Amino acid sequence: MIDFTLTPIWATLLFILGCVMGYQYRRVWKAEGPTWQLWLFGLAAAGAFLTLGFVPVIP
């Protein structure tokens, strides 16, 4: 079985990416922008945070 783990650096980068994508999602949502951008930013943010939630971080 393959072990999937994150280093602290990758976990930090994923957290920053999730925050930026969440901010972009909110910006597009408030401006009533294109639906495809909502999907893009929303799925990217969700993927980043789900990865952080379910993949262990090992120093």
MOFEN-V688944 format. One record per residue. PHI is phi in whole degrees, -180 to 180 (999 if undefined). Layout:
phi
PHI
PHI
//
This chain:
phi
999
-87
-93
-101
-139
-117
-84
-58
-64
-65
-65
-65
-63
-65
-64
-63
-61
-63
-66
-65
-66
-65
-65
-65
-58
-64
-62
-67
-63
-67
-84
53
-78
-63
-64
-64
-70
-61
-63
-61
-69
-66
-69
-65
-65
-63
-63
-64
-74
-68
-63
-64
-77
-114
-104
-69
-104
-123
-66
//
